[in-house]
């Protein structure tokens, strides 16, 4: 079963971007696309967010090497 993360859960994971900035990132393909859960609420699939975090760590490690 897939878990969904709301905006507050993203912030709990250290992703402290504003909602407009998250929108800019996902429309540019630089952050996972959210799932619409109601007319005014979005959520993100936890595994997508985890993969995004891992890719950021891998990018950092490659640049340091």
CHARMM-style PDB file with segment names, atoms N, HN, CA, C and O in Angstrom:
ATOM      1  N   UNK     1       0.838  -1.177   0.000  1.00  0.00      PROA
ATOM      2  CA  UNK     1       0.000   0.000   0.000  1.00  0.00      PROA
ATOM      3  C   UNK     1       0.891   1.253   0.000  1.00  0.00      PROA
ATOM      4  O   UNK     1       1.882   1.330   0.726  1.00  0.00      PROA
ATOM      5  N   UNK     2       0.523   2.195  -0.806  1.00  0.00      PROA
ATOM      6  HN  UNK     2      -0.282   2.132  -1.396  1.00  0.00      PROA
ATOM      7  CA  UNK     2       1.282   3.438  -0.890  1.00  0.00      PROA
ATOM      8  C   UNK     2       0.782   4.415   0.163  1.00  0.00      PROA
ATOM      9  O   UNK     2      -0.417   4.536   0.414  1.00  0.00      PROA
ATOM     10  N   UNK     3       1.738   5.108   0.769  1.00  0.00      PROA
ATOM     11  HN  UNK     3       2.712   5.009   0.565  1.00  0.00      PROA
ATOM     12  CA  UNK     3       1.391   6.128   1.761  1.00  0.00      PROA
ATOM     13  C   UNK     3       1.496   7.496   1.117  1.00  0.00      PROA
ATOM     14  O   UNK     3       2.361   7.738   0.275  1.00  0.00      PROA
ATOM     15  N   UNK     4       0.612   8.382   1.519  1.00  0.00      PROA
ATOM     16  HN  UNK     4      -0.091   8.186   2.203  1.00  0.00      PROA
ATOM     17  CA  UNK     4       0.617   9.750   1.019  1.00  0.00      PROA
ATOM     18  C   UNK     4       1.135  10.688   2.100  1.00  0.00      PROA
ATOM     19  O   UNK     4       0.859  10.506   3.286  1.00  0.00      PROA
ATOM     20  N   UNK     5       1.887  11.688   1.671  1.00  0.00      PROA
ATOM     21  HN  UNK     5       2.111  11.836   0.708  1.00  0.00      PROA
ATOM     22  CA  UNK     5       2.415  12.712   2.570  1.00  0.00      PROA
ATOM     23  C   UNK     5       1.758  14.039   2.235  1.00  0.00      PROA
ATOM     24  O   UNK     5       1.761  14.460   1.079  1.00  0.00      PROA
ATOM     25  N   UNK     6       1.197  14.698   3.232  1.00  0.00      PROA
ATOM     26  HN  UNK     6       1.194  14.356   4.172  1.00  0.00      PROA
ATOM     27  CA  UNK     6       0.656  16.030   2.996  1.00  0.00      PROA
ATOM     28  C   UNK     6       1.777  17.060   3.126  1.00  0.00      PROA
ATOM     29  O   UNK     6       2.929  16.710   3.384  1.00  0.00      PROA
ATOM     30  N   UNK     7       1.435  18.303   2.947  1.00  0.00      PROA
ATOM     31  HN  UNK     7       0.499  18.587   2.737  1.00  0.00      PROA
ATOM     32  CA  UNK     7       2.426  19.384   2.975  1.00  0.00      PROA
ATOM     33  C   UNK     7       3.169  19.417   4.306  1.00  0.00      PROA
ATOM     34  O   UNK     7       4.385  19.607   4.322  1.00  0.00      PROA
ATOM     35  N   UNK     8       2.469  19.238   5.418  1.00  0.00      PROA
ATOM     36  HN  UNK     8       1.481  19.084   5.405  1.00  0.00      PROA
ATOM     37  CA  UNK     8       3.102  19.248   6.737  1.00  0.00      PROA
ATOM     38  C   UNK     8       4.099  18.102   6.878  1.00  0.00      PROA
ATOM     39  O   UNK     8       5.155  18.272   7.487  1.00  0.00      PROA
ATOM     40  N   UNK     9       3.773  16.937   6.321  1.00  0.00      PROA
ATOM     41  HN  UNK     9       2.915  16.799   5.827  1.00  0.00      PROA
ATOM     42  CA  UNK     9       4.684  15.795   6.394  1.00  0.00      PROA
ATOM     43  C   UNK     9       5.952  16.050   5.583  1.00  0.00      PROA
ATOM     44  O   UNK     9       7.027  15.583   5.958  1.00  0.00      PROA
ATOM     45  N   UNK    10       5.838  16.785   4.479  1.00  0.00      PROA
ATOM     46  HN  UNK    10       4.964  17.165   4.175  1.00  0.00      PROA
ATOM     47  CA  UNK    10       7.042  17.161   3.725  1.00  0.00      PROA
ATOM     48  C   UNK    10       7.940  18.024   4.595  1.00  0.00      PROA
ATOM     49  O   UNK    10       9.155  17.830   4.626  1.00  0.00      PROA
ATOM     50  N   UNK    11       7.351  18.965   5.294  1.00  0.00      PROA
ATOM     51  HN  UNK    11       6.363  19.122   5.270  1.00  0.00      PROA
ATOM     52  CA  UNK    11       8.136  19.841   6.153  1.00  0.00      PROA
ATOM     53  C   UNK    11       8.778  19.052   7.285  1.00  0.00      PROA
ATOM     54  O   UNK    11       9.905  19.352   7.678  1.00  0.00      PROA
ATOM     55  N   UNK    12       8.087  18.055   7.817  1.00  0.00      PROA
ATOM     56  HN  UNK    12       7.171  17.811   7.498  1.00  0.00      PROA
ATOM     57  CA  UNK    12       8.654  17.201   8.854  1.00  0.00      PROA
ATOM     58  C   UNK    12       9.869  16.434   8.351  1.00  0.00      PROA
ATOM     59  O   UNK    12      10.744  16.067   9.136  1.00  0.00      PROA
ATOM     60  N   UNK    13       9.926  16.190   7.048  1.00  0.00      PROA
ATOM     61  HN  UNK    13       9.215  16.488   6.410  1.00  0.00      PROA
ATOM     62  CA  UNK    13      11.059  15.484   6.446  1.00  0.00      PROA
ATOM     63  C   UNK    13      12.175  16.445   6.035  1.00  0.00      PROA
ATOM     64  O   UNK    13      13.155  16.032   5.414  1.00  0.00      PROA
ATOM     65  N   UNK    14      12.030  17.707   6.377  1.00  0.00      PROA
ATOM     66  HN  UNK    14      11.234  18.042   6.882  1.00  0.00      PROA
ATOM     67  CA  UNK    14      13.068  18.683   6.073  1.00  0.00      PROA
ATOM     68  C   UNK    14      12.896  19.387   4.747  1.00  0.00      PROA
ATOM     69  O   UNK    14      13.761  20.168   4.348  1.00  0.00      PROA
ATOM     70  N   UNK    15      11.797  19.129   4.051  1.00  0.00      PROA
ATOM     71  HN  UNK    15      11.094  18.495   4.375  1.00  0.00      PROA
ATOM     72  CA  UNK    15      11.519  19.794   2.776  1.00  0.00      PROA
ATOM     73  C   UNK    15      10.660  21.004   3.109  1.00  0.00      PROA
ATOM     74  O   UNK    15       9.435  20.908   3.178  1.00  0.00      PROA
ATOM     75  N   UNK    16      11.302  22.122   3.312  1.00  0.00      PROA
ATOM     76  HN  UNK    16      12.297  22.199   3.256  1.00  0.00      PROA
ATOM     77  CA  UNK    16      10.622  23.314   3.823  1.00  0.00      PROA
ATOM     78  C   UNK    16      10.388  24.368   2.741  1.00  0.00      PROA
ATOM     79  O   UNK    16      10.525  25.567   2.981  1.00  0.00      PROA
ATOM     80  N   UNK    17      10.038  23.901   1.563  1.00  0.00      PROA
ATOM     81  HN  UNK    17       9.927  22.926   1.368  1.00  0.00      PROA
ATOM     82  CA  UNK    17       9.730  24.816   0.475  1.00  0.00      PROA
ATOM     83  C   UNK    17       8.302  25.342   0.633  1.00  0.00      PROA
ATOM     84  O   UNK    17       7.438  24.666   1.191  1.00  0.00      PROA
ATOM     85  N   UNK    18       8.072  26.545   0.138  1.00  0.00      PROA
ATOM     86  HN  UNK    18       8.774  27.094  -0.316  1.00  0.00      PROA
ATOM     87  CA  UNK    18       6.710  27.076   0.124  1.00  0.00      PROA
ATOM     88  C   UNK    18       5.888  26.293  -0.898  1.00  0.00      PROA
ATOM     89  O   UNK    18       6.440  25.623  -1.770  1.00  0.00      PROA
ATOM     90  N   UNK    19       4.581  26.383  -0.782  1.00  0.00      PROA
ATOM     91  HN  UNK    19       4.132  26.928  -0.073  1.00  0.00      PROA
ATOM     92  CA  UNK    19       3.707  25.694  -1.734  1.00  0.00      PROA
ATOM     93  C   UNK    19       3.916  26.185  -3.163  1.00  0.00      PROA
ATOM     94  O   UNK    19       3.953  25.368  -4.084  1.00  0.00      PROA
ATOM     95  N   UNK    20       4.057  27.511  -3.382  1.00  0.00      PROA
ATOM     96  HN  UNK    20       4.028  28.175  -2.635  1.00  0.00      PROA
ATOM     97  CA  UNK    20       4.322  27.954  -4.757  1.00  0.00      PROA
ATOM     98  C   UNK    20       5.659  27.442  -5.294  1.00  0.00      PROA
ATOM     99  O   UNK    20       5.768  27.136  -6.482  1.00  0.00      PROA
ATOM    100  N   UNK    21       6.666  27.346  -4.443  1.00  0.00      PROA
ATOM    101  HN  UNK    21       6.577  27.594  -3.479  1.00  0.00      PROA
ATOM    102  CA  UNK    21       7.961  26.851  -4.907  1.00  0.00      PROA
ATOM    103  C   UNK    21       7.875  25.365  -5.250  1.00  0.00      PROA
ATOM    104  O   UNK    21       8.459  24.929  -6.242  1.00  0.00      PROA
ATOM    105  N   UNK    22       7.159  24.587  -4.447  1.00  0.00      PROA
ATOM    106  HN  UNK    22       6.685  24.942  -3.641  1.00  0.00      PROA
ATOM    107  CA  UNK    22       6.958  23.177  -4.779  1.00  0.00      PROA
ATOM    108  C   UNK    22       6.258  23.045  -6.123  1.00  0.00      PROA
ATOM    109  O   UNK    22       6.625  22.195  -6.935  1.00  0.00      PROA
ATOM    110  N   UNK    23       5.258  23.876  -6.362  1.00  0.00      PROA
ATOM    111  HN  UNK    23       4.961  24.566  -5.703  1.00  0.00      PROA
ATOM    112  CA  UNK    23       4.553  23.849  -7.648  1.00  0.00      PROA
ATOM    113  C   UNK    23       5.521  24.130  -8.793  1.00  0.00      PROA
ATOM    114  O   UNK    23       5.476  23.449  -9.817  1.00  0.00      PROA
ATOM    115  N   UNK    24       6.398  25.127  -8.633  1.00  0.00      PROA
ATOM    116  HN  UNK    24       6.435  25.680  -7.800  1.00  0.00      PROA
ATOM    117  CA  UNK    24       7.381  25.438  -9.676  1.00  0.00      PROA
ATOM    118  C   UNK    24       8.318  24.257  -9.908  1.00  0.00      PROA
ATOM    119  O   UNK    24       8.650  23.935 -11.049  1.00  0.00      PROA
ATOM    120  N   UNK    25       8.740  23.615  -8.826  1.00  0.00      PROA
ATOM    121  HN  UNK    25       8.470  23.877  -7.899  1.00  0.00      PROA
ATOM    122  CA  UNK    25       9.650  22.478  -8.961  1.00  0.00      PROA
ATOM    123  C   UNK    25       8.988  21.311  -9.682  1.00  0.00      PROA
ATOM    124  O   UNK    25       9.579  20.741 -10.599  1.00  0.00      PROA
ATOM    125  N   UNK    26       7.756  20.941  -9.278  1.00  0.00      PROA
ATOM    126  HN  UNK    26       7.276  21.403  -8.533  1.00  0.00      PROA
ATOM    127  CA  UNK    26       7.170  19.771  -9.934  1.00  0.00      PROA
ATOM    128  C   UNK    26       6.740  20.061 -11.355  1.00  0.00      PROA
ATOM    129  O   UNK    26       6.754  19.154 -12.186  1.00  0.00      PROA
ATOM    130  N   UNK    27       6.358  21.290 -11.669  1.00  0.00      PROA
ATOM    131  HN  UNK    27       6.347  22.027 -10.993  1.00  0.00      PROA
ATOM    132  CA  UNK    27       6.010  21.580 -13.069  1.00  0.00      PROA
ATOM    133  C   UNK    27       7.255  21.590 -13.947  1.00  0.00      PROA
ATOM    134  O   UNK    27       7.166  21.375 -15.156  1.00  0.00      PROA
ATOM    135  N   UNK    28       8.423  21.841 -13.339  1.00  0.00      PROA
ATOM    136  HN  UNK    28       8.495  22.015 -12.357  1.00  0.00      PROA
ATOM    137  CA  UNK    28       9.685  21.789 -14.073  1.00  0.00      PROA
ATOM    138  C   UNK    28      10.287  20.384 -14.079  1.00  0.00      PROA
ATOM    139  O   UNK    28      11.354  20.171 -14.656  1.00  0.00      PROA
ATOM    140  N   UNK    29       9.612  19.423 -13.441  1.00  0.00      PROA
ATOM    141  HN  UNK    29       8.746  19.595 -12.973  1.00  0.00      PROA
ATOM    142  CA  UNK    29      10.111  18.056 -13.395  1.00  0.00      PROA
ATOM    143  C   UNK    29      11.237  17.850 -12.396  1.00  0.00      PROA
ATOM    144  O   UNK    29      12.002  16.893 -12.512  1.00  0.00      PROA
ATOM    145  N   UNK    30      11.346  18.747 -11.407  1.00  0.00      PROA
ATOM    146  HN  UNK    30      10.724  19.524 -11.312  1.00  0.00      PROA
ATOM    147  CA  UNK    30      12.436  18.668 -10.434  1.00  0.00      PROA
ATOM    148  C   UNK    30      11.983  18.195  -9.062  1.00  0.00      PROA
ATOM    149  O   UNK    30      12.784  18.150  -8.128  1.00  0.00      PROA
ATOM    150  N   UNK    31      10.727  17.848  -8.930  1.00  0.00      PROA
ATOM    151  HN  UNK    31      10.077  17.885  -9.688  1.00  0.00      PROA
ATOM    152  CA  UNK    31      10.178  17.328  -7.677  1.00  0.00      PROA
ATOM    153  C   UNK    31       9.000  16.442  -8.056  1.00  0.00      PROA
ATOM    154  O   UNK    31       8.338  16.695  -9.062  1.00  0.00      PROA
ATOM    155  N   UNK    32       8.728  15.398  -7.260  1.00  0.00      PROA
ATOM    156  HN  UNK    32       9.267  15.193  -6.443  1.00  0.00      PROA
ATOM    157  CA  UNK    32       7.609  14.508  -7.609  1.00  0.00      PROA
ATOM    158  C   UNK    32       6.276  15.256  -7.735  1.00  0.00      PROA
ATOM    159  O   UNK    32       5.980  16.183  -6.981  1.00  0.00      PROA
ATOM    160  N   UNK    33       5.500  14.821  -8.701  1.00  0.00      PROA
ATOM    161  HN  UNK    33       5.741  14.067  -9.314  1.00  0.00      PROA
ATOM    162  CA  UNK    33       4.182  15.414  -8.931  1.00  0.00      PROA
ATOM    163  C   UNK    33       3.224  14.970  -7.826  1.00  0.00      PROA
ATOM    164  O   UNK    33       3.209  13.795  -7.461  1.00  0.00      PROA
ATOM    165  N   UNK    34       2.436  15.884  -7.295  1.00  0.00      PROA
ATOM    166  HN  UNK    34       2.449  16.839  -7.592  1.00  0.00      PROA
ATOM    167  CA  UNK    34       1.498  15.495  -6.236  1.00  0.00      PROA
ATOM    168  C   UNK    34       0.267  14.782  -6.783  1.00  0.00      PROA
ATOM    169  O   UNK    34      -0.015  14.795  -7.981  1.00  0.00      PROA
ATOM    170  N   UNK    35      -0.442  14.167  -5.863  1.00  0.00      PROA
ATOM    171  HN  UNK    35      -0.213  14.156  -4.889  1.00  0.00      PROA
ATOM    172  CA  UNK    35      -1.728  13.527  -6.138  1.00  0.00      PROA
ATOM    173  C   UNK    35      -2.803  14.445  -5.579  1.00  0.00      PROA
ATOM    174  O   UNK    35      -2.717  14.871  -4.428  1.00  0.00      PROA
ATOM    175  N   UNK    36      -3.800  14.748  -6.371  1.00  0.00      PROA
ATOM    176  HN  UNK    36      -3.870  14.401  -7.307  1.00  0.00      PROA
ATOM    177  CA  UNK    36      -4.902  15.600  -5.925  1.00  0.00      PROA
ATOM    178  C   UNK    36      -5.825  14.763  -5.050  1.00  0.00      PROA
ATOM    179  O   UNK    36      -6.406  13.785  -5.521  1.00  0.00      PROA
ATOM    180  N   UNK    37      -5.967  15.139  -3.769  1.00  0.00      PROA
ATOM    181  HN  UNK    37      -5.495  15.934  -3.386  1.00  0.00      PROA
ATOM    182  CA  UNK    37      -6.833  14.359  -2.889  1.00  0.00      PROA
ATOM    183  C   UNK    37      -8.157  15.057  -2.603  1.00  0.00      PROA
ATOM    184  O   UNK    37      -9.090  14.437  -2.093  1.00  0.00      PROA
ATOM    185  N   UNK    38      -8.242  16.342  -2.928  1.00  0.00      PROA
ATOM    186  HN  UNK    38      -7.484  16.846  -3.343  1.00  0.00      PROA
ATOM    187  CA  UNK    38      -9.504  17.073  -2.892  1.00  0.00      PROA
ATOM    188  C   UNK    38      -9.319  18.320  -3.736  1.00  0.00      PROA
ATOM    189  O   UNK    38      -8.260  18.526  -4.330  1.00  0.00      PROA
ATOM    190  N   UNK    39     -10.336  19.141  -3.789  1.00  0.00      PROA
ATOM    191  HN  UNK    39     -11.196  18.973  -3.307  1.00  0.00      PROA
ATOM    192  CA  UNK    39     -10.264  20.337  -4.634  1.00  0.00      PROA
ATOM    193  C   UNK    39      -9.132  21.274  -4.220  1.00  0.00      PROA
ATOM    194  O   UNK    39      -8.574  21.982  -5.059  1.00  0.00      PROA
ATOM    195  N   UNK    40      -8.793  21.281  -2.940  1.00  0.00      PROA
ATOM    196  HN  UNK    40      -9.246  20.707  -2.259  1.00  0.00      PROA
ATOM    197  CA  UNK    40      -7.774  22.229  -2.482  1.00  0.00      PROA
ATOM    198  C   UNK    40      -6.586  21.574  -1.788  1.00  0.00      PROA
ATOM    199  O   UNK    40      -5.762  22.264  -1.188  1.00  0.00      PROA
ATOM    200  N   UNK    41      -6.490  20.242  -1.866  1.00  0.00      PROA
ATOM    201  HN  UNK    41      -7.159  19.681  -2.354  1.00  0.00      PROA
ATOM    202  CA  UNK    41      -5.395  19.556  -1.160  1.00  0.00      PROA
ATOM    203  C   UNK    41      -4.648  18.616  -2.080  1.00  0.00      PROA
ATOM    204  O   UNK    41      -5.230  17.894  -2.889  1.00  0.00      PROA
ATOM    205  N   UNK    42      -3.326  18.653  -1.923  1.00  0.00      PROA
ATOM    206  HN  UNK    42      -2.853  19.239  -1.265  1.00  0.00      PROA
ATOM    207  CA  UNK    42      -2.436  17.753  -2.638  1.00  0.00      PROA
ATOM    208  C   UNK    42      -1.695  16.894  -1.627  1.00  0.00      PROA
ATOM    209  O   UNK    42      -1.561  17.263  -0.460  1.00  0.00      PROA
ATOM    210  N   UNK    43      -1.221  15.761  -2.078  1.00  0.00      PROA
ATOM    211  HN  UNK    43      -1.330  15.461  -3.025  1.00  0.00      PROA
ATOM    212  CA  UNK    43      -0.359  14.912  -1.271  1.00  0.00      PROA
ATOM    213  C   UNK    43       0.662  14.294  -2.218  1.00  0.00      PROA
ATOM    214  O   UNK    43       0.461  14.262  -3.432  1.00  0.00      PROA
ATOM    215  N   UNK    44       1.752  13.806  -1.653  1.00  0.00      PROA
ATOM    216  HN  UNK    44       1.916  13.832  -0.667  1.00  0.00      PROA
ATOM    217  CA  UNK    44       2.819  13.216  -2.438  1.00  0.00      PROA
ATOM    218  C   UNK    44       2.983  11.773  -2.020  1.00  0.00      PROA
ATOM    219  O   UNK    44       2.823  11.439  -0.846  1.00  0.00      PROA
ATOM    220  N   UNK    45       3.301  10.918  -2.971  1.00  0.00      PROA
ATOM    221  HN  UNK    45       3.432  11.190  -3.924  1.00  0.00      PROA
ATOM    222  CA  UNK    45       3.528   9.511  -2.665  1.00  0.00      PROA
ATOM    223  C   UNK    45       4.869   9.404  -1.938  1.00  0.00      PROA
ATOM    224  O   UNK    45       5.896   9.884  -2.417  1.00  0.00      PROA
ATOM    225  N   UNK    46       4.831   8.766  -0.777  1.00  0.00      PROA
ATOM    226  HN  UNK    46       3.997   8.376  -0.387  1.00  0.00      PROA
ATOM    227  CA  UNK    46       6.008   8.692   0.091  1.00  0.00      PROA
ATOM    228  C   UNK    46       7.225   8.120  -0.632  1.00  0.00      PROA
ATOM    229  O   UNK    46       8.329   8.644  -0.487  1.00  0.00      PROA
ATOM    230  N   UNK    47       7.038   7.059  -1.403  1.00  0.00      PROA
ATOM    231  HN  UNK    47       6.141   6.634  -1.521  1.00  0.00      PROA
ATOM    232  CA  UNK    47       8.174   6.439  -2.093  1.00  0.00      PROA
ATOM    233  C   UNK    47       8.769   7.380  -3.137  1.00  0.00      PROA
ATOM    234  O   UNK    47       9.979   7.357  -3.364  1.00  0.00      PROA
ATOM    235  N   UNK    48       7.941   8.209  -3.777  1.00  0.00      PROA
ATOM    236  HN  UNK    48       6.958   8.228  -3.593  1.00  0.00      PROA
ATOM    237  CA  UNK    48       8.455   9.197  -4.736  1.00  0.00      PROA
ATOM    238  C   UNK    48       9.313  10.241  -4.025  1.00  0.00      PROA
ATOM    239  O   UNK    48      10.376  10.622  -4.515  1.00  0.00      PROA
ATOM    240  N   UNK    49       8.848  10.690  -2.882  1.00  0.00      PROA
ATOM    241  HN  UNK    49       7.985  10.380  -2.484  1.00  0.00      PROA
ATOM    242  CA  UNK    49       9.597  11.692  -2.110  1.00  0.00      PROA
ATOM    243  C   UNK    49      10.897  11.081  -1.595  1.00  0.00      PROA
ATOM    244  O   UNK    49      11.944  11.727  -1.639  1.00  0.00      PROA
ATOM    245  N   UNK    50      10.839   9.842  -1.106  1.00  0.00      PROA
ATOM    246  HN  UNK    50       9.989   9.317  -1.070  1.00  0.00      PROA
ATOM    247  CA  UNK    50      12.053   9.171  -0.635  1.00  0.00      PROA
ATOM    248  C   UNK    50      13.071   9.028  -1.764  1.00  0.00      PROA
ATOM    249  O   UNK    50      14.264   9.245  -1.553  1.00  0.00      PROA
ATOM    250  N   UNK    51      12.612   8.666  -2.956  1.00  0.00      PROA
ATOM    251  HN  UNK    51      11.643   8.490  -3.128  1.00  0.00      PROA
ATOM    252  CA  UNK    51      13.505   8.538  -4.111  1.00  0.00      PROA
ATOM    253  C   UNK    51      14.113   9.892  -4.473  1.00  0.00      PROA
ATOM    254  O   UNK    51      15.292   9.969  -4.819  1.00  0.00      PROA
ATOM    255  N   UNK    52      13.323  10.949  -4.395  1.00  0.00      PROA
ATOM    256  HN  UNK    52      12.366  10.886  -4.113  1.00  0.00      PROA
ATOM    257  CA  UNK    52      13.829  12.297  -4.682  1.00  0.00      PROA
ATOM    258  C   UNK    52      14.919  12.677  -3.679  1.00  0.00      PROA
ATOM    259  O   UNK    52      15.956  13.218  -4.064  1.00  0.00      PROA
ATOM    260  N   UNK    53      14.689  12.397  -2.402  1.00  0.00      PROA
ATOM    261  HN  UNK    53      13.847  11.958  -2.090  1.00  0.00      PROA
ATOM    262  CA  UNK    53      15.690  12.698  -1.378  1.00  0.00      PROA
ATOM    263  C   UNK    53      16.966  11.908  -1.650  1.00  0.00      PROA
ATOM    264  O   UNK    53      18.062  12.464  -1.579  1.00  0.00      PROA
ATOM    265  N   UNK    54      16.838  10.625  -1.960  1.00  0.00      PROA
ATOM    266  HN  UNK    54      15.948  10.174  -2.018  1.00  0.00      PROA
ATOM    267  CA  UNK    54      18.007   9.796  -2.255  1.00  0.00      PROA
ATOM    268  C   UNK    54      18.771  10.315  -3.471  1.00  0.00      PROA
ATOM    269  O   UNK    54      20.001  10.280  -3.495  1.00  0.00      PROA
ATOM    270  N   UNK    55      18.043  10.795  -4.478  1.00  0.00      PROA
ATOM    271  HN  UNK    55      17.044  10.823  -4.458  1.00  0.00      PROA
ATOM    272  CA  UNK    55      18.719  11.330  -5.669  1.00  0.00      PROA
ATOM    273  C   UNK    55      19.493  12.605  -5.336  1.00  0.00      PROA
ATOM    274  O   UNK    55      20.566  12.846  -5.888  1.00  0.00      PROA
ATOM    275  N   UNK    56      18.953  13.411  -4.441  1.00  0.00      PROA
ATOM    276  HN  UNK    56      18.081  13.215  -3.992  1.00  0.00      PROA
ATOM    277  CA  UNK    56      19.667  14.627  -4.018  1.00  0.00      PROA
ATOM    278  C   UNK    56      20.946  14.265  -3.270  1.00  0.00      PROA
ATOM    279  O   UNK    56      21.978  14.913  -3.447  1.00  0.00      PROA
ATOM    280  N   UNK    57      20.877  13.217  -2.426  1.00  0.00      PROA
ATOM    281  HN  UNK    57      20.039  12.691  -2.283  1.00  0.00      PROA
ATOM    282  CA  UNK    57      22.056  12.765  -1.688  1.00  0.00      PROA
ATOM    283  C   UNK    57      23.092  12.201  -2.657  1.00  0.00      PROA
ATOM    284  O   UNK    57      24.283  12.485  -2.528  1.00  0.00      PROA
ATOM    285  N   UNK    58      22.647  11.405  -3.622  1.00  0.00      PROA
ATOM    286  HN  UNK    58      21.679  11.174  -3.727  1.00  0.00      PROA
ATOM    287  CA  UNK    58      23.565  10.827  -4.609  1.00  0.00      PROA
ATOM    288  C   UNK    58      24.240  11.916  -5.435  1.00  0.00      PROA
ATOM    289  O   UNK    58      25.432  11.829  -5.732  1.00  0.00      PROA
ATOM    290  N   UNK    59      23.478  12.940  -5.803  1.00  0.00      PROA
ATOM    291  HN  UNK    59      22.510  13.010  -5.561  1.00  0.00      PROA
ATOM    292  CA  UNK    59      24.049  14.046  -6.561  1.00  0.00      PROA
ATOM    293  C   UNK    59      25.121  14.756  -5.752  1.00  0.00      PROA
ATOM    294  O   UNK    59      26.179  15.100  -6.280  1.00  0.00      PROA
ATOM    295  N   UNK    60      24.851  14.976  -4.476  1.00  0.00      PROA
ATOM    296  HN  UNK    60      23.992  14.696  -4.047  1.00  0.00      PROA
ATOM    297  CA  UNK    60      25.830  15.606  -3.594  1.00  0.00      PROA
ATOM    298  C   UNK    60      27.093  14.764  -3.502  1.00  0.00      PROA
ATOM    299  O   UNK    60      28.204  15.290  -3.571  1.00  0.00      PROA
ATOM    300  N   UNK    61      26.923  13.459  -3.346  1.00  0.00      PROA
ATOM    301  HN  UNK    61      26.020  13.031  -3.290  1.00  0.00      PROA
ATOM    302  CA  UNK    61      28.074  12.568  -3.200  1.00  0.00      PROA
ATOM    303  C   UNK    61      28.912  12.514  -4.481  1.00  0.00      PROA
ATOM    304  O   UNK    61      30.139  12.436  -4.413  1.00  0.00      PROA
ATOM    305  N   UNK    62      28.261  12.554  -5.645  1.00  0.00      PROA
ATOM    306  HN  UNK    62      27.264  12.617  -5.700  1.00  0.00      PROA
ATOM    307  CA  UNK    62      28.987  12.556  -6.913  1.00  0.00      PROA
ATOM    308  C   UNK    62      29.771  13.841  -7.106  1.00  0.00      PROA
ATOM    309  O   UNK    62      30.889  13.822  -7.621  1.00  0.00      PROA
ATOM    310  N   UNK    63      29.187  14.955  -6.693  1.00  0.00      PROA
ATOM    311  HN  UNK    63      28.279  14.971  -6.275  1.00  0.00      PROA
ATOM    312  CA  UNK    63      29.864  16.241  -6.836  1.00  0.00      PROA
ATOM    313  C   UNK    63      31.046  16.357  -5.890  1.00  0.00      PROA
ATOM    314  O   UNK    63      32.015  17.053  -6.191  1.00  0.00      PROA
ATOM    315  N   UNK    64      30.976  15.681  -4.746  1.00  0.00      PROA
ATOM    316  HN  UNK    64      30.189  15.116  -4.501  1.00  0.00      PROA
ATOM    317  CA  UNK    64      32.056  15.750  -3.753  1.00  0.00      PROA
ATOM    318  C   UNK    64      33.245  14.882  -4.184  1.00  0.00      PROA
ATOM    319  O   UNK    64      34.377  15.129  -3.767  1.00  0.00      PROA
ATOM    320  N   UNK    65      32.991  13.881  -5.009  1.00  0.00      PROA
ATOM    321  HN  UNK    65      32.072  13.681  -5.347  1.00  0.00      PROA
ATOM    322  CA  UNK    65      34.054  12.947  -5.396  1.00  0.00      PROA
ATOM    323  C   UNK    65      34.968  13.484  -6.467  1.00  0.00      PROA
ATOM    324  OT1 UNK    65      35.902  12.799  -6.883  1.00  0.00      PROA
TER     325      UNK     65
END
